[in-house]
Amino acid sequence: MRIVAAWVSDATQVLVISQVVLSFVLPVPLITLVLFSGSRTIMGTLANSPVVNALAIGGSVIVLSINVLLLLSLLLPA
């Protein structure tokens, strides 16, 4: 974080950059968590129910869709 803070003079810009980086890293643990927590072979009797799995998948799809929209808005001209 100190490298980024030295590279950018505005603290708000540093926070925005860190949040953008985190938003692109978030899908990896999110998808892994949904897959592992819904797996009966991994979690046994503590695995999520089908309703909780559906909600988790729905939430993941929403987050991933927002990340794709962010990426498209950054790459495509206005």
C-alpha positions in Angstrom: 0.0 0.0 0.0 2.9 2.3 0.6 4.1 1.9 -2.9 0.7 2.9 -4.3 0.4 5.8 -1.8 3.8 7.1 -2.9 2.8 6.7 -6.6 -0.5 8.6 -6.3 -0.6 11.9 -4.3 -4.4 11.9 -3.7 -5.5 9.5 -0.9 -9.0 9.2 -2.4 -7.4 8.0 -5.6 -5.5 5.3 -3.7 -8.7 4.1 -2.1 -10.5 3.9 -5.4 -7.6 2.0 -7.0 -7.5 -0.5 -4.1 -11.2 -1.1 -4.3 -11.0 -1.7 -8.1 -8.2 -4.2 -7.6 -10.2 -5.9 -4.8 -13.3 -6.1 -7.0 -11.4 -8.0 -9.6 -9.8 -10.4 -7.1 -13.1 -11.1 -5.3 -14.6 -13.6 -7.8 -11.9 -16.2 -7.1 -12.6 -16.7 -3.3 -16.4 -16.0 -3.9 -16.7 -18.9 -6.4 -14.5 -21.2 -4.4 -16.6 -20.5 -1.2 -19.9 -21.2 -3.0 -18.5 -24.4 -4.5 -16.9 -25.7 -1.3 -19.8 -24.8 1.0 -22.3 -26.5 -1.2 -20.3 -29.7 -1.7 -21.5 -32.6 0.4 -18.2 -34.5 -0.2 -16.2 -31.6 1.3 -18.6 -30.3 4.0 -20.5 -33.4 4.8 -23.6 -32.7 6.8 -22.7 -29.0 7.2 -23.1 -28.4 3.5 -25.4 -25.6 2.4 -29.0 -26.5 1.5 -30.2 -26.1 -2.1 -32.0 -22.8 -1.1 -28.8 -21.3 0.4 -26.8 -22.5 -2.7 -29.3 -20.8 -5.0 -29.0 -17.6 -3.0 -25.2 -17.8 -3.0 -25.1 -18.4 -6.7 -27.5 -15.6 -7.3 -25.4 -13.2 -5.2 -22.3 -14.3 -7.0 -23.8 -13.8 -10.4 -24.8 -10.2 -9.4 -21.3 -9.4 -8.1 -19.6 -10.9 -11.2 -22.0 -9.0 -13.5 -21.2 -5.7 -11.8 -17.5 -6.5 -12.2 -18.0 -7.2 -15.9 -19.9 -3.9 -16.3 -17.1 -2.1 -14.5 -14.5 -3.7 -16.8 -16.6 -2.8 -19.9 -17.0 0.8 -18.8 -13.3 1.1 -18.4 -12.3 -0.5 -21.7 -15.0 0.8 -24.0 -15.1 4.5 -25.0 -18.0 6.5 -23.7 
